[in-house]
Amino acid sequence: MATKKSQAKAQAKPTAAPQASASMDLGSTWRWVYVGGGLVAALTWAFNFHNDILTWALILAGVLVGLFYADTEDVTNTGVRYLLLAAVYSALESVPLVGMFLTDFFGGFLAFLGPMMLALLIRWFWNSVVSRMM
């Protein structure tokens, strides 16, 4: 049986619903732009679909993801993943039957990651070099 003190404490603590902050909401939005942009770029290249407006939209999405979502503290690991994906992309041409499809799939994803990596490197350079000089 609970005492009156513990009952009073339990009643005094209102149950508040967790509220998400605006920055957490924006981070999940950029994560979906990253996943969606990469997937759309990979599939359009895999199925050999070329559209200039879609290409520019994916470049813009990649730049925005690099500026607002990618972590400047993890540039080395992100760069290694990018180079590893580029190595896989170049090695897949020799695989029979599915090699061309997979090569184009990874090529599309690399084409999306290129502008993202460029924007991330610019942001990293700004944070680590230029901002310290000011």
N, CA, C and O atoms as a Tinker XYZ file with bonds, in Angstrom:
   536  protein
     1  N      0.828000   -1.158000    0.000000    73     2
     2  CA     0.000000    0.000000    0.000000    64     1     3
     3  C      0.887000    1.240000    0.000000    63     2     4     5
     4  O      1.845000    1.316000    0.769000    81     3
     5  N      0.584000    2.188000   -0.835000    73     3     6
     6  CA     1.394000    3.394000   -0.974000    64     5     7
     7  C      1.047000    4.391000    0.124000    63     6     8     9
     8  O     -0.092000    4.491000    0.579000    81     7
     9  N      2.072000    5.116000    0.524000    73     7    10
    10  CA     1.858000    6.133000    1.543000    64     9    11
    11  C      1.311000    7.393000    0.914000    63    10    12    13
    12  O      1.293000    7.535000   -0.308000    81    11
    13  N      0.862000    8.317000    1.767000    73    11    14
    14  CA     0.293000    9.563000    1.266000    64    13    15
    15  C      1.340000   10.425000    0.574000    63    14    16    17
    16  O      1.018000   11.141000   -0.374000    81    15
    17  N      2.607000   10.369000    1.038000    73    15    18
    18  CA     3.673000   11.159000    0.406000    64    17    19
    19  C      3.924000   10.693000   -1.016000    63    18    20    21
    20  O      4.024000   11.515000   -1.927000    81    19
    21  N      4.026000    9.394000   -1.220000    73    19    22
    22  CA     4.290000    8.888000   -2.568000    64    21    23
    23  C      3.103000    9.129000   -3.486000    63    22    24    25
    24  O      3.286000    9.352000   -4.683000    81    23
    25  N      1.897000    9.087000   -2.949000    73    23    26
    26  CA     0.719000    9.377000   -3.755000    64    25    27
    27  C      0.696000   10.850000   -4.158000    63    26    28    29
    28  O      0.339000   11.186000   -5.287000    81    27
    29  N      1.074000   11.717000   -3.237000    73    27    30
    30  CA     1.095000   13.152000   -3.529000    64    29    31
    31  C      2.151000   13.472000   -4.576000    63    30    32    33
    32  O      1.914000   14.300000   -5.455000    81    31
    33  N      3.331000   12.818000   -4.495000    73    31    34
    34  CA     4.385000   13.036000   -5.491000    64    33    35
    35  C      3.949000   12.536000   -6.860000    63    34    36    37
    36  O      4.220000   13.181000   -7.873000    81    35
    37  N      3.286000   11.410000   -6.896000    73    35    38
    38  CA     2.830000   10.859000   -8.167000    64    37    39
    39  C      1.784000   11.753000   -8.805000    63    38    40    41
    40  O      1.746000   11.902000  -10.026000    81    39
    41  N      0.930000   12.351000   -7.974000    73    39    42
    42  CA    -0.095000   13.243000   -8.509000    64    41    43
    43  C      0.489000   14.589000   -8.910000    63    42    44    45
    44  O     -0.041000   15.244000   -9.807000    81    43
    45  N      1.556000   15.008000   -8.272000    73    43    46
    46  CA     2.152000   16.320000   -8.552000    64    45    47
    47  C      2.903000   16.334000   -9.878000    63    46    48    49
    48  O      3.069000   17.393000  -10.484000    81    47
    49  N      3.355000   15.179000  -10.329000    73    47    50
    50  CA     4.124000   15.111000  -11.579000    64    49    51
    51  C      3.165000   14.925000  -12.753000    63    50    52    53
    52  O      2.662000   13.821000  -12.967000    81    51
    53  N      2.909000   15.970000  -13.504000    73    51    54
    54  CA     2.040000   15.798000  -14.673000    64    53    55
    55  C      2.794000   15.069000  -15.778000    63    54    56    57
    56  O      4.006000   15.231000  -15.925000    81    55
    57  N      2.097000   14.297000  -16.523000    73    55    58
    58  CA     2.709000   13.585000  -17.641000    64    57    59
    59  C      2.658000   14.499000  -18.859000    63    58    60    61
    60  O      1.592000   14.757000  -19.419000    81    59
    61  N      3.815000   14.975000  -19.251000    73    59    62
    62  CA     3.914000   15.876000  -20.402000    64    61    63
    63  C      4.322000   15.072000  -21.626000    63    62    64    65
    64  O      5.185000   14.196000  -21.559000    81    63
    65  N      3.698000   15.380000  -22.714000    73    63    66
    66  CA     4.048000   14.715000  -23.967000    64    65    67
    67  C      5.382000   15.259000  -24.456000    63    66    68    69
    68  O      5.613000   16.466000  -24.399000    81    67
    69  N      6.268000   14.381000  -24.939000    73    67    70
    70  CA     7.553000   14.878000  -25.440000    64    69    71
    71  C      7.349000   15.766000  -26.655000    63    70    72    73
    72  O      6.608000   15.428000  -27.579000    81    71
    73  N      8.016000   16.899000  -26.632000    73    71    74
    74  CA     7.912000   17.832000  -27.744000    64    73    75
    75  C      9.217000   17.854000  -28.510000    63    74    76    77
    76  O     10.289000   17.986000  -27.919000    81    75
    77  N      9.132000   17.727000  -29.807000    73    75    78
    78  CA    10.318000   17.745000  -30.658000    64    77    79
    79  C     10.691000   19.195000  -30.944000    63    78    80    81
    80  O      9.833000   20.043000  -31.187000    81    79
    81  N     11.973000   19.447000  -30.910000    73    79    82
    82  CA    12.416000   20.802000  -31.221000    64    81    83
    83  C     12.429000   20.998000  -32.734000    63    82    84    85
    84  O     12.379000   20.041000  -33.506000    81    83
    85  N     12.497000   22.257000  -33.131000    73    83    86
    86  CA    12.477000   22.566000  -34.564000    64    85    87
    87  C     13.729000   22.046000  -35.253000    63    86    88    89
    88  O     13.664000   21.613000  -36.404000    81    87
    89  N     14.874000   22.082000  -34.564000    73    87    90
    90  CA    16.105000   21.605000  -35.203000    64    89    91
    91  C     16.081000   20.099000  -35.395000    63    90    92    93
    92  O     16.615000   19.596000  -36.384000    81    91
    93  N     15.469000   19.367000  -34.467000    73    91    94
    94  CA    15.376000   17.927000  -34.621000    64    93    95
    95  C     14.445000   17.585000  -35.780000    63    94    96    97
    96  O     14.701000   16.641000  -36.528000    81    95
    97  N     13.379000   18.340000  -35.927000    73    95    98
    98  CA    12.453000   18.135000  -37.035000    64    97    99
    99  C     13.136000   18.421000  -38.365000    63    98   100   101
   100  O     12.948000   17.681000  -39.330000    81    99
   101  N     13.926000   19.486000  -38.424000    73    99   102
   102  CA    14.622000   19.847000  -39.649000    64   101   103
   103  C     15.694000   18.820000  -39.998000    63   102   104   105
   104  O     15.924000   18.541000  -41.174000    81   103
   105  N     16.354000   18.254000  -38.982000    73   103   106
   106  CA    17.355000   17.217000  -39.227000    64   105   107
   107  C     16.755000   15.983000  -39.864000    63   106   108   109
   108  O     17.354000   15.386000  -40.759000    81   107
   109  N     15.580000   15.597000  -39.411000    73   107   110
   110  CA    14.940000   14.429000  -40.013000    64   109   111
   111  C     14.470000   14.738000  -41.433000    63   110   112   113
   112  O     14.446000   13.853000  -42.288000    81   111
   113  N     14.098000   15.991000  -41.683000    73   111   114
   114  CA    13.735000   16.377000  -43.056000    64   113   115
   115  C     14.926000   16.255000  -43.982000    63   114   116   117
   116  O     14.804000   15.710000  -45.079000    81   115
   117  N     16.084000   16.758000  -43.556000    73   115   118
   118  CA    17.282000   16.667000  -44.397000    64   117   119
   119  C     17.725000   15.219000  -44.566000    63   118   120   121
   120  O     18.268000   14.857000  -45.610000    81   119
   121  N     17.499000   14.392000  -43.555000    73   119   122
   122  CA    17.834000   12.972000  -43.692000    64   121   123
   123  C     16.990000   12.337000  -44.793000    63   122   124   125
   124  O     17.496000   11.534000  -45.577000    81   123
   125  N     15.704000   12.692000  -44.857000    73   123   126
   126  CA    14.848000   12.147000  -45.903000    64   125   127
   127  C     15.200000   12.705000  -47.272000    63   126   128   129
   128  O     15.065000   12.007000  -48.277000    81   127
   129  N     15.651000   13.958000  -47.324000    73   127   130
   130  CA    16.114000   14.512000  -48.608000    64   129   131
   131  C     17.347000   13.733000  -49.078000    63   130   132   133
   132  O     17.480000   13.436000  -50.265000    81   131
   133  N     18.248000   13.403000  -48.144000    73   131   134
   134  CA    19.448000   12.631000  -48.465000    64   133   135
   135  C     19.077000   11.241000  -48.987000    63   134   136   137
   136  O     19.564000   10.822000  -50.037000    81   135
   137  N     18.226000   10.537000  -48.265000    73   135   138
   138  CA    17.836000    9.177000  -48.668000    64   137   139
   139  C     17.059000    9.210000  -49.977000    63   138   140   141
   140  O     17.339000    8.437000  -50.894000    81   139
   141  N     16.087000   10.105000  -50.059000    73   139   142
   142  CA    15.267000   10.186000  -51.276000    64   141   143
   143  C     16.061000   10.623000  -52.489000    63   142   144   145
   144  O     15.913000   10.050000  -53.568000    81   143
   145  N     16.905000   11.634000  -52.324000    73   143   146
   146  CA    17.725000   12.103000  -53.440000    64   145   147
   147  C     18.684000   11.043000  -53.938000    63   146   148   149
   148  O     18.847000   10.855000  -55.143000    81   147
   149  N     19.319000   10.349000  -53.001000    73   147   150
   150  CA    20.238000    9.284000  -53.396000    64   149   151
   151  C     19.539000    8.142000  -54.101000    63   150   152   153
   152  O     20.047000    7.598000  -55.082000    81   151
   153  N     18.375000    7.784000  -53.598000    73   151   154
   154  CA    17.617000    6.690000  -54.213000    64   153   155
   155  C     17.082000    7.081000  -55.587000    63   154   156   157
   156  O     17.141000    6.287000  -56.526000    81   155
   157  N     16.562000    8.298000  -55.708000    73   155   158
   158  CA    16.055000    8.751000  -57.009000    64   157   159
   159  C     17.195000    8.834000  -58.025000    63   158   160   161
   160  O     17.042000    8.409000  -59.170000    81   159
   161  N     18.329000    9.377000  -57.608000    73   159   162
   162  CA    19.472000    9.477000  -58.523000    64   161   163
   163  C     19.956000    8.094000  -58.949000    63   162   164   165
   164  O     20.246000    7.874000  -60.125000    81   163
   165  N     20.044000    7.172000  -58.013000    73   163   166
   166  CA    20.516000    5.827000  -58.336000    64   165   167
   167  C     19.551000    5.113000  -59.285000    63   166   168   169
   168  O     19.983000    4.472000  -60.244000    81   167
   169  N     18.259000    5.223000  -59.022000    73   167   170
   170  CA    17.290000    4.527000  -59.874000    64   169   171
   171  C     17.172000    5.157000  -61.255000    63   170   172   173
   172  O     16.996000    4.444000  -62.243000    81   171
   173  N     17.264000    6.487000  -61.343000    73   171   174
   174  CA    17.172000    7.107000  -62.670000    64   173   175
   175  C     18.374000    6.740000  -63.530000    63   174   176   177
   176  O     18.238000    6.563000  -64.740000    81   175
   177  N     19.542000    6.625000  -62.919000    73   175   178
   178  CA    20.712000    6.199000  -63.688000    64   177   179
   179  C     20.617000    4.714000  -64.031000    63   178   180   181
   180  O     21.001000    4.305000  -65.126000    81   179
   181  N     20.105000    3.904000  -63.095000    73   179   182
   182  CA    20.012000    2.464000  -63.336000    64   181   183
   183  C     19.055000    2.152000  -64.483000    63   182   184   185
   184  O     19.306000    1.236000  -65.267000    81   183
   185  N     17.962000    2.907000  -64.587000    73   183   186
   186  CA    17.002000    2.691000  -65.656000    64   185   187
   187  C     17.228000    3.613000  -66.846000    63   186   188   189
   188  O     16.388000    3.700000  -67.741000    81   187
   189  N     18.364000    4.297000  -66.851000    73   187   190
   190  CA    18.803000    5.128000  -67.971000    64   189   191
   191  C     17.774000    6.203000  -68.333000    63   190   192   193
   192  O     17.467000    6.416000  -69.506000    81   191
   193  N     17.253000    6.866000  -67.316000    73   191   194
   194  CA    16.293000    7.950000  -67.497000    64   193   195
   195  C     17.027000    9.262000  -67.289000    63   194   196   197
   196  O     17.579000    9.499000  -66.214000    81   195
   197  N     17.041000   10.121000  -68.306000    73   195   198
   198  CA    17.757000   11.388000  -68.212000    64   197   199
   199  C     16.782000   12.540000  -68.417000    63   198   200   201
   200  O     16.037000   12.581000  -69.397000    81   199
   201  N     16.805000   13.465000  -67.477000    73   199   202
   202  CA    15.970000   14.644000  -67.531000    64   201   203
   203  C     16.766000   15.799000  -66.933000    63   202   204   205
   204  O     17.262000   15.690000  -65.812000    81   203
   205  N     16.893000   16.896000  -67.662000    73   203   206
   206  CA    17.721000   18.012000  -67.198000    64   205   207
   207  C     17.186000   18.642000  -65.923000    63   206   208   209
   208  O     17.967000   18.998000  -65.040000    81   207
   209  N     15.882000   18.784000  -65.810000    73   207   210
   210  CA    15.303000   19.408000  -64.614000    64   209   211
   211  C     15.541000   18.525000  -63.394000    63   210   212   213
   212  O     15.886000   19.026000  -62.324000    81   211
   213  N     15.359000   17.215000  -63.547000    73   211   214
   214  CA    15.607000   16.293000  -62.445000    64   213   215
   215  C     17.082000   16.300000  -62.048000    63   214   216   217
   216  O     17.406000   16.239000  -60.863000    81   215
   217  N     17.962000   16.374000  -63.023000    73   215   218
   218  CA    19.393000   16.420000  -62.734000    64   217   219
   219  C     19.746000   17.642000  -61.907000    63   218   220   221
   220  O     20.474000   17.534000  -60.920000    81   219
   221  N     19.235000   18.814000  -62.302000    73   219   222
   222  CA    19.520000   20.037000  -61.548000    64   221   223
   223  C     18.874000   20.003000  -60.167000    63   222   224   225
   224  O     19.447000   20.520000  -59.208000    81   223
   225  N     17.693000   19.403000  -60.051000    73   223   226
   226  CA    17.043000   19.283000  -58.744000    64   225   227
   227  C     17.854000   18.381000  -57.818000    63   226   228   229
   228  O     17.984000   18.666000  -56.628000    81   227
   229  N     18.400000   17.292000  -58.363000    73   227   230
   230  CA    19.224000   16.395000  -57.553000    64   229   231
   231  C     20.547000   17.040000  -57.160000    63   230   232   233
   232  O     21.037000   16.820000  -56.052000    81   231
   233  N     21.130000   17.836000  -58.056000    73   231   234
   234  CA    22.352000   18.569000  -57.710000    64   233   235
   235  C     22.064000   19.553000  -56.585000    63   234   236   237
   236  O     22.827000   19.645000  -55.624000    81   235
   237  N     20.959000   20.292000  -56.704000    73   235   238
   238  CA    20.580000   21.237000  -55.657000    64   237   239
   239  C     20.313000   20.526000  -54.336000    63   238   240   241
   240  O     20.727000   21.003000  -53.279000    81   239
   241  N     19.623000   19.385000  -54.390000    73   239   242
   242  CA    19.359000   18.616000  -53.169000    64   241   243
   243  C     20.661000   18.127000  -52.545000    63   242   244   245
   244  O     20.809000   18.154000  -51.324000    81   243
   245  N     21.606000   17.681000  -53.372000    73   243   246
   246  CA    22.891000   17.239000  -52.855000    64   245   247
   247  C     23.660000   18.360000  -52.183000    63   246   248   249
   248  O     24.254000   18.156000  -51.124000    81   247
   249  N     23.656000   19.539000  -52.784000    73   247   250
   250  CA    24.348000   20.688000  -52.191000    64   249   251
   251  C     23.693000   21.073000  -50.863000    63   250   252   253
   252  O     24.388000   21.335000  -49.881000    81   251
   253  N     22.373000   21.106000  -50.833000    73   251   254
   254  CA    21.669000   21.479000  -49.608000    64   253   255
   255  C     21.885000   20.449000  -48.500000    63   254   256   257
   256  O     22.027000   20.815000  -47.334000    81   255
   257  N     21.909000   19.180000  -48.853000    73   255   258
   258  CA    22.194000   18.140000  -47.859000    64   257   259
   259  C     23.616000   18.301000  -47.333000    63   258   260   261
   260  O     23.851000   18.149000  -46.135000    81   259
   261  N     24.562000   18.606000  -48.211000    73   259   262
   262  CA    25.935000   18.823000  -47.777000    64   261   263
   263  C     26.080000   20.031000  -46.869000    63   262   264   265
   264  O     26.910000   20.027000  -45.959000    81   263
   265  N     25.289000   21.053000  -47.103000    73   263   266
   266  CA    25.370000   22.264000  -46.284000    64   265   267
   267  C     24.647000   22.125000  -44.953000    63   266   268   269
   268  O     25.138000   22.619000  -43.938000    81   267
   269  N     23.494000   21.466000  -44.933000    73   267   270
   270  CA    22.656000   21.487000  -43.746000    64   269   271
   271  C     22.542000   20.169000  -42.992000    63   270   272   273
   272  O     22.100000   20.172000  -41.843000    81   271
   273  N     22.920000   19.048000  -43.588000    73   271   274
   274  CA    22.727000   17.764000  -42.909000    64   273   275
   275  C     24.038000   17.058000  -42.589000    63   274   276   277
   276  O     24.199000   16.535000  -41.486000    81   275
   277  N     24.963000   17.035000  -43.513000    73   275   278
   278  CA    26.198000   16.270000  -43.328000    64   277   279
   279  C     27.014000   16.855000  -42.179000    63   278   280   281
   280  O     26.978000   18.059000  -41.927000    81   279
   281  N     27.746000   15.989000  -41.490000    73   279   282
   282  CA    28.498000   16.364000  -40.300000    64   281   283
   283  C     29.926000   16.745000  -40.668000    63   282   284   285
   284  O     30.655000   15.937000  -41.242000    81   283
   285  N     30.326000   17.963000  -40.343000    73   283   286
   286  CA    31.690000   18.404000  -40.666000    64   285   287
   287  C     32.726000   17.742000  -39.769000    63   286   288   289
   288  O     33.913000   17.748000  -40.097000    81   287
   289  N     32.305000   17.173000  -38.650000    73   287   290
   290  CA    33.246000   16.477000  -37.774000    64   289   291
   291  C     33.604000   15.093000  -38.320000    63   290   292   293
   292  O     34.572000   14.481000  -37.868000    81   291
   293  N     32.840000   14.605000  -39.275000    73   291   294
   294  CA    33.034000   13.264000  -39.804000    64   293   295
   295  C     33.431000   13.288000  -41.283000    63   294   296   297
   296  O     33.062000   12.388000  -42.037000    81   295
   297  N     34.171000   14.301000  -41.694000    73   295   298
   298  CA    34.536000   14.454000  -43.105000    64   297   299
   299  C     35.415000   13.298000  -43.575000    63   298   300   301
   300  O     35.248000   12.813000  -44.694000    81   299
   301  N     36.335000   12.858000  -42.746000    73   299   302
   302  CA    37.242000   11.786000  -43.144000    64   301   303
   303  C     36.482000   10.496000  -43.429000    63   302   304   305
   304  O     36.688000    9.868000  -44.467000    81   303
   305  N     35.606000   10.102000  -42.511000    73   303   306
   306  CA    34.842000    8.868000  -42.721000    64   305   307
   307  C     33.898000    8.986000  -43.910000    63   306   308   309
   308  O     33.728000    8.027000  -44.663000    81   307
   309  N     33.287000   10.143000  -44.083000    73   307   310
   310  CA    32.401000   10.348000  -45.229000    64   309   311
   311  C     33.190000   10.276000  -46.533000    63   310   312   313
   312  O     32.722000    9.692000  -47.510000    81   311
   313  N     34.377000   10.864000  -46.552000    73   311   314
   314  CA    35.227000   10.802000  -47.744000    64   313   315
   315  C     35.686000    9.388000  -48.055000    63   314   316   317
   316  O     35.745000    8.996000  -49.221000    81   315
   317  N     36.010000    8.622000  -47.024000    73   315   318
   318  CA    36.421000    7.225000  -47.238000    64   317   319
   319  C     35.264000    6.414000  -47.808000    63   318   320   321
   320  O     35.462000    5.596000  -48.706000    81   319
   321  N     34.053000    6.636000  -47.288000    73   319   322
   322  CA    32.880000    5.934000  -47.831000    64   321   323
   323  C     32.645000    6.316000  -49.288000    63   322   324   325
   324  O     32.299000    5.468000  -50.110000    81   323
   325  N     32.833000    7.578000  -49.600000    73   323   326
   326  CA    32.658000    8.038000  -50.978000    64   325   327
   327  C     33.684000    7.378000  -51.901000    63   326   328   329
   328  O     33.330000    6.919000  -52.987000    81   327
   329  N     34.943000    7.326000  -51.483000    73   327   330
   330  CA    35.984000    6.694000  -52.298000    64   329   331
   331  C     35.773000    5.183000  -52.425000    63   330   332   333
   332  O     36.050000    4.605000  -53.476000    81   331
   333  N     35.292000    4.549000  -51.370000    73   331   334
   334  CA    34.996000    3.121000  -51.430000    64   333   335
   335  C     33.870000    2.843000  -52.414000    63   334   336   337
   336  O     33.930000    1.879000  -53.177000    81   335
   337  N     32.851000    3.680000  -52.396000    73   335   338
   338  CA    31.749000    3.533000  -53.349000    64   337   339
   339  C     32.229000    3.764000  -54.779000    63   338   340   341
   340  O     31.770000    3.092000  -55.703000    81   339
   341  N     33.145000    4.703000  -54.966000    73   339   342
   342  CA    33.712000    4.935000  -56.298000    64   341   343
   343  C     34.525000    3.726000  -56.766000    63   342   344   345
   344  O     34.506000    3.390000  -57.950000    81   343
   345  N     35.231000    3.077000  -55.853000    73   343   346
   346  CA    35.984000    1.879000  -56.216000    64   345   347
   347  C     35.048000    0.732000  -56.592000    63   346   348   349
   348  O     35.313000   -0.001000  -57.545000    81   347
   349  N     33.962000    0.578000  -55.851000    73   347   350
   350  CA    32.975000   -0.453000  -56.181000    64   349   351
   351  C     32.347000   -0.153000  -57.536000    63   350   352   353
   352  O     32.138000   -1.055000  -58.347000    81   351
   353  N     32.050000    1.109000  -57.769000    73   351   354
   354  CA    31.465000    1.531000  -59.046000    64   353   355
   355  C     32.369000    1.154000  -60.210000    63   354   356   357
   356  O     31.888000    0.658000  -61.228000    81   355
   357  N     33.664000    1.381000  -60.077000    73   355   358
   358  CA    34.574000    1.080000  -61.183000    64   357   359
   359  C     34.827000   -0.416000  -61.334000    63   358   360   361
   360  O     35.167000   -0.872000  -62.425000    81   359
   361  N     34.669000   -1.182000  -60.270000    73   359   362
   362  CA    34.927000   -2.624000  -60.345000    64   361   363
   363  C     33.734000   -3.421000  -60.838000    63   362   364   365
   364  O     33.900000   -4.557000  -61.282000    81   363
   365  N     32.539000   -2.861000  -60.773000    73   363   366
   366  CA    31.344000   -3.626000  -61.110000    64   365   367
   367  C     31.119000   -3.825000  -62.600000    63   366   368   369
   368  O     30.276000   -4.637000  -62.982000    81   367
   369  N     31.831000   -3.126000  -63.439000    73   367   370
   370  CA    31.627000   -3.276000  -64.878000    64   369   371
   371  C     31.959000   -4.676000  -65.376000    63   370   372   373
   372  O     31.421000   -5.128000  -66.387000    81   371
   373  N     32.845000   -5.356000  -64.664000    73   371   374
   374  CA    33.266000   -6.678000  -65.123000    64   373   375
   375  C     32.329000   -7.801000  -64.682000    63   374   376   377
   376  O     32.531000   -8.948000  -65.083000    81   375
   377  N     31.316000   -7.510000  -63.873000    73   375   378
   378  CA    30.382000   -8.542000  -63.415000    64   377   379
   379  C     29.370000   -8.815000  -64.528000    63   378   380   381
   380  O     28.707000   -7.887000  -64.991000    81   379
   381  N     29.238000  -10.066000  -64.964000    73   379   382
   382  CA    28.295000  -10.355000  -66.047000    64   381   383
   383  C     26.834000  -10.231000  -65.596000    63   382   384   385
   384  O     26.525000  -10.351000  -64.411000    81   383
   385  N     25.968000   -9.994000  -66.541000    73   383   386
   386  CA    24.517000   -9.891000  -66.410000    64   385   387
   387  C     24.041000   -8.664000  -65.624000    63   386   388   389
   388  O     23.399000   -7.789000  -66.203000    81   387
   389  N     24.328000   -8.579000  -64.364000    73   387   390
   390  CA    23.825000   -7.458000  -63.562000    64   389   391
   391  C     24.840000   -6.335000  -63.415000    63   390   392   393
   392  O     24.560000   -5.325000  -62.769000    81   391
   393  N     26.006000   -6.502000  -64.004000    73   391   394
   394  CA    27.067000   -5.518000  -63.842000    64   393   395
   395  C     26.697000   -4.137000  -64.336000    63   394   396   397
   396  O     26.988000   -3.144000  -63.669000    81   395
   397  N     26.066000   -4.055000  -65.484000    73   395   398
   398  CA    25.710000   -2.744000  -66.034000    64   397   399
   399  C     24.634000   -2.071000  -65.185000    63   398   400   401
   400  O     24.703000   -0.865000  -64.947000    81   399
   401  N     23.640000   -2.836000  -64.725000    73   399   402
   402  CA    22.585000   -2.262000  -63.894000    64   401   403
   403  C     23.156000   -1.751000  -62.574000    63   402   404   405
   404  O     22.864000   -0.629000  -62.161000    81   403
   405  N     23.977000   -2.579000  -61.909000    73   403   406
   406  CA    24.564000   -2.168000  -60.638000    64   405   407
   407  C     25.551000   -1.018000  -60.817000    63   406   408   409
   408  O     25.629000   -0.124000  -59.974000    81   407
   409  N     26.302000   -1.043000  -61.913000    73   407   410
   410  CA    27.237000    0.050000  -62.188000    64   409   411
   411  C     26.484000    1.360000  -62.344000    63   410   412   413
   412  O     26.884000    2.381000  -61.784000    81   411
   413  N     25.407000    1.335000  -63.095000    73   411   414
   414  CA    24.613000    2.547000  -63.272000    64   413   415
   415  C     23.946000    2.971000  -61.962000    63   414   416   417
   416  O     23.834000    4.167000  -61.692000    81   415
   417  N     23.504000    2.016000  -61.146000    73   415   418
   418  CA    22.893000    2.330000  -59.866000    64   417   419
   419  C     23.883000    3.060000  -58.961000    63   418   420   421
   420  O     23.568000    4.111000  -58.404000    81   419
   421  N     25.085000    2.492000  -58.820000    73   419   422
   422  CA    26.103000    3.130000  -57.986000    64   421   423
   423  C     26.603000    4.429000  -58.608000    63   422   424   425
   424  O     26.968000    5.358000  -57.888000    81   423
   425  N     26.623000    4.502000  -59.927000    73   423   426
   426  CA    27.020000    5.736000  -60.596000    64   425   427
   427  C     26.049000    6.868000  -60.319000    63   426   428   429
   428  O     26.467000    8.010000  -60.128000    81   427
   429  N     24.764000    6.567000  -60.295000    73   427   430
   430  CA    23.763000    7.573000  -59.967000    64   429   431
   431  C     23.891000    8.046000  -58.535000    63   430   432   433
   432  O     23.765000    9.238000  -58.255000    81   431
   433  N     24.141000    7.118000  -57.628000    73   431   434
   434  CA    24.313000    7.505000  -56.225000    64   433   435
   435  C     25.575000    8.351000  -56.056000    63   434   436   437
   436  O     25.579000    9.313000  -55.287000    81   435
   437  N     26.643000    7.997000  -56.771000    73   435   438
   438  CA    27.863000    8.813000  -56.725000    64   437   439
   439  C     27.631000   10.204000  -57.305000    63   438   440   441
   440  O     28.180000   11.188000  -56.811000    81   439
   441  N     26.822000   10.279000  -58.345000    73   439   442
   442  CA    26.519000   11.583000  -58.933000    64   441   443
   443  C     25.739000   12.455000  -57.955000    63   442   444   445
   444  O     25.866000   13.679000  -57.988000    81   443
   445  N     24.936000   11.850000  -57.090000    73   443   446
   446  CA    24.246000   12.611000  -56.055000    64   445   447
   447  C     25.198000   12.995000  -54.926000    63   446   448   449
   448  O     25.111000   14.096000  -54.384000    81   447
   449  N     26.104000   12.085000  -54.574000    73   447   450
   450  CA    27.024000   12.348000  -53.472000    64   449   451
   451  C     28.116000   13.359000  -53.829000    63   450   452   453
   452  O     28.668000   14.001000  -52.935000    81   451
   453  N     28.435000   13.511000  -55.106000    73   451   454
   454  CA    29.484000   14.447000  -55.510000    64   453   455
   455  C     29.209000   15.873000  -55.074000    63   454   456   457
   456  O     30.048000   16.462000  -54.391000    81   455
   457  N     28.066000   16.462000  -55.438000    73   455   458
   458  CA    27.769000   17.819000  -54.970000    64   457   459
   459  C     27.633000   17.906000  -53.453000    63   458   460   461
   460  O     27.980000   18.924000  -52.854000    81   459
   461  N     27.125000   16.835000  -52.827000    73   459   462
   462  CA    27.022000   16.837000  -51.375000    64   461   463
   463  C     28.407000   16.891000  -50.733000    63   462   464   465
   464  O     28.625000   17.636000  -49.777000    81   463
   465  N     29.339000   16.100000  -51.261000    73   463   466
   466  CA    30.700000   16.096000  -50.717000    64   465   467
   467  C     31.389000   17.442000  -50.944000    63   466   468   469
   468  O     32.115000   17.923000  -50.073000    81   467
   469  N     31.168000   18.045000  -52.097000    73   467   470
   470  CA    31.756000   19.347000  -52.369000    64   469   471
   471  C     31.242000   20.398000  -51.383000    63   470   472   473
   472  O     32.029000   21.175000  -50.843000    81   471
   473  N     29.936000   20.426000  -51.148000    73   471   474
   474  CA    29.366000   21.376000  -50.188000    64   473   475
   475  C     29.853000   21.081000  -48.773000    63   474   476   477
   476  O     30.111000   22.008000  -48.005000    81   475
   477  N     29.982000   19.812000  -48.420000    73   475   478
   478  CA    30.490000   19.443000  -47.101000    64   477   479
   479  C     31.931000   19.891000  -46.926000    63   478   480   481
   480  O     32.293000   20.399000  -45.865000    81   479
   481  N     32.754000   19.714000  -47.942000    73   479   482
   482  CA    34.151000   20.149000  -47.849000    64   481   483
   483  C     34.268000   21.665000  -47.756000    63   482   484   485
   484  O     35.122000   22.179000  -47.033000    81   483
   485  N     33.423000   22.379000  -48.478000    73   483   486
   486  CA    33.437000   23.843000  -48.381000    64   485   487
   487  C     33.037000   24.269000  -46.974000    63   486   488   489
   488  O     33.661000   25.153000  -46.388000    81   487
   489  N     31.994000   23.639000  -46.432000    73   487   490
   490  CA    31.562000   23.961000  -45.079000    64   489   491
   491  C     32.625000   23.610000  -44.055000    63   490   492   493
   492  O     32.848000   24.374000  -43.117000    81   491
   493  N     33.294000   22.461000  -44.214000    73   491   494
   494  CA    34.370000   22.063000  -43.301000    64   493   495
   495  C     35.526000   23.050000  -43.380000    63   494   496   497
   496  O     36.073000   23.447000  -42.351000    81   495
   497  N     35.903000   23.452000  -44.595000    73   495   498
   498  CA    36.989000   24.411000  -44.762000    64   497   499
   499  C     36.634000   25.736000  -44.097000    63   498   500   501
   500  O     37.477000   26.352000  -43.444000    81   499
   501  N     35.395000   26.173000  -44.261000    73   499   502
   502  CA    34.967000   27.419000  -43.652000    64   501   503
   503  C     35.030000   27.325000  -42.120000    63   502   504   505
   504  O     35.519000   28.238000  -41.454000    81   503
   505  N     34.527000   26.208000  -41.573000    73   503   506
   506  CA    34.509000   26.059000  -40.108000    64   505   507
   507  C     35.886000   25.891000  -39.521000    63   506   508   509
   508  O     36.156000   26.409000  -38.437000    81   507
   509  N     36.771000   25.183000  -40.203000    73   507   510
   510  CA    38.065000   24.874000  -39.594000    64   509   511
   511  C     39.160000   25.871000  -39.938000    63   510   512   513
   512  O     40.120000   25.996000  -39.178000    81   511
   513  N     39.057000   26.577000  -41.042000    73   511   514
   514  CA    40.141000   27.475000  -41.449000    64   513   515
   515  C     39.702000   28.928000  -41.436000    63   514   516   517
   516  O     40.295000   29.744000  -40.730000    81   515
   517  N     38.697000   29.259000  -42.186000    73   515   518
   518  CA    38.324000   30.660000  -42.364000    64   517   519
   519  C     37.773000   31.262000  -41.079000    63   518   520   521
   520  O     38.128000   32.386000  -40.723000    81   519
   521  N     36.911000   30.530000  -40.379000    73   519   522
   522  CA    36.310000   31.094000  -39.163000    64   521   523
   523  C     37.335000   31.320000  -38.060000    63   522   524   525
   524  O     37.132000   32.183000  -37.206000    81   523
   525  N     38.427000   30.569000  -38.056000    73   523   526
   526  CA    39.479000   30.759000  -37.046000    64   525   527
   527  C     40.342000   31.974000  -37.349000    63   526   528   529
   528  O     41.001000   32.510000  -36.457000    81   527
   529  N     40.341000   32.407000  -38.592000    73   527   530
   530  CA    41.140000   33.585000  -38.957000    64   529   531
   531  C     40.409000   34.874000  -38.610000    63   530   532   533
   532  O     41.034000   35.931000  -38.523000    81   531
   533  N     39.112000   34.806000  -38.412000    73   531   534
   534  CA    38.328000   36.016000  -38.137000    64   533   535
   535  C     38.321000   36.354000  -36.672000    63   534   536
   536  O     37.708000   37.343000  -36.270000    81   535
